[in-house]
Amino acid sequence: MRKPRLLYVPFWATYVFLYAPIVVLVVMSFNAGGSPYSFEGFSLKWYGEFAANAEIRRGLVNTLIVAAGTTVLSTVLGTLMAVGLARHSRSRLLDAIGVLPAVLPDLVLGIGLLLFYVWVQLSLGLHSVVLAHTVFGTAFVAAVVRTRLTHADTSLEEASRDLGATPVATFFRITLPQLAPGIAAGALLAFTLSVDEFVIAFFTSAPTEPTLPIVIYSMVRFGVTPEINALATVLLAVSFSVVIAAQRMTRLTESFS
């Protein structure tokens, strides 16, 4: 039985609502004129403008440093937490605590981390943003890796232990290779979230070391320009690419399970 065509109207209307602003942003990034509201011809000059902007370059370097540090810490801690919760714990309370940073509002988490830094007298800088991003990044990595753990073959781990391998050797030689696609997907997700994150970085960064989202915010306050559209388009392309790669790795994980 064929479905009524009217059922597709809400479907496509939702997609238009979600992606029409993104399409407009991308199109206006190629605007030859300086107005962000009228298209005056095709040009790539705004990509050169933002690439030559020293403030944007500094924000980009800071963001990449933060994202790289966050990815490493979140991947290690998230993997260990996922293995611990899946293999050595059956506590629903610990499960809830593990995913809590991923569901807390960014505003609440940012203010809480700022108050914690003040309490322990930790100075603000890129290191404080890395630690802050690691808090929620660990939760996302743990969720992805734990999904992979549900498909892992535990009989291989049991056989390894029966043959005299130590728990550490079993983890590195048996468990870790099975989790590799899930770990890679979680790492890519943590990297993307760190690059795009603004609210928590706003509360936990030093004024002299802003990340790229903070730099963009400071520029947008005085009006949106094609230069901002070009920068946002590049960030959009990077984010989409990383998310798609993470999804493909997750599917690869499921196909080999």
Residue pairs with C-beta under 8 A, 6 or more apart in sequence:
22 236
25 229
25 232
25 233
25 236
26 229
26 233
26 236
27 39
28 36
28 39
28 226
28 229
29 46
29 47
29 226
29 229
29 230
29 232
29 233
30 42
30 43
30 44
30 46
31 38
31 39
31 40
31 41
31 43
31 46
31 226
31 229
32 40
32 41
32 42
32 43
32 45
33 39
33 40
33 41
33 226
34 225
34 226
36 223
36 224
36 225
36 226
36 228
36 229
46 225
46 226
46 227
46 229
46 230
47 230
47 234
49 227
49 230
50 56
50 227
50 228
50 230
50 231
51 57
53 227
55 215
56 212
56 215
56 231
58 210
58 215
59 210
59 211
59 212
59 214
59 215
59 216
60 212
62 126
62 209
62 210
62 211
62 212
63 194
63 195
63 211
63 212
63 213
64 195
65 126
65 130
66 126
66 129
66 130
66 133
66 194
66 201
66 211
67 133
67 191
67 194
67 195
68 191
69 126
69 130
69 134
70 130
70 133
70 134
70 137
70 190
70 191
70 194
71 137
71 187
71 190
71 191
71 194
73 130
73 131
73 134
73 137
73 138
74 133
74 134
74 137
74 138
74 140
74 141
74 186
74 187
74 190
75 141
75 183
75 186
75 187
75 190
77 134
77 138
77 141
78 137
78 138
78 139
78 140
78 141
78 142
78 144
78 145
78 186
78 190
79 141
79 142
79 145
79 179
79 183
79 186
81 98
81 138
81 142
82 141
82 142
82 143
82 145
82 146
82 149
83 145
83 149
83 171
83 175
83 179
85 94
85 95
85 98
85 142
85 146
86 146
86 149
86 150
87 149
89 95
98 139
98 142
99 139
99 142
99 143
100 139
101 109
101 135
101 136
101 138
101 139
102 136
102 139
102 140
102 143
104 136
106 197
106 199
106 200
107 199
109 132
109 135
109 136
109 200
110 132
110 199
110 200
110 202
110 203
110 204
111 203
113 128
113 131
113 132
113 135
113 200
113 203
113 204
114 203
114 204
117 124
117 128
117 204
122 128
123 206
124 204
124 205
124 206
125 205
125 206
125 209
126 205
126 206
126 209
128 204
128 205
128 206
129 200
129 201
129 204
129 205
129 211
131 204
132 200
132 201
132 203
132 204
133 190
133 193
133 194
133 197
133 200
133 201
136 193
136 200
137 190
137 193
137 194
140 186
140 189
140 190
140 193
141 183
141 186
141 187
141 189
141 190
142 186
143 186
144 182
144 185
144 186
144 189
144 246
144 250
145 179
145 182
145 183
145 186
147 182
147 250
147 253
148 178
148 179
148 181
148 182
148 183
148 253
148 257
149 179
149 182
151 253
151 254
151 257
152 175
152 178
152 179
152 257
153 178
156 174
156 178
157 170
157 174
157 175
160 169
160 170
160 173
160 174
161 167
161 170
165 173
165 174
176 183
181 249
181 250
181 252
181 253
181 256
182 249
182 250
182 253
184 246
184 249
185 246
185 247
185 249
185 250
185 253
186 246
188 242
188 243
188 245
188 246
188 249
189 242
189 243
189 246
191 242
192 238
192 239
192 242
192 243
192 246
195 212
195 235
195 238
195 239
196 213
196 235
196 239
197 211
197 213
198 211
198 213
198 214
198 217
201 211
201 213
201 214
202 214
202 217
205 211
205 214
210 218
212 235
216 228
216 231
216 232
219 225
219 227
219 228
220 228
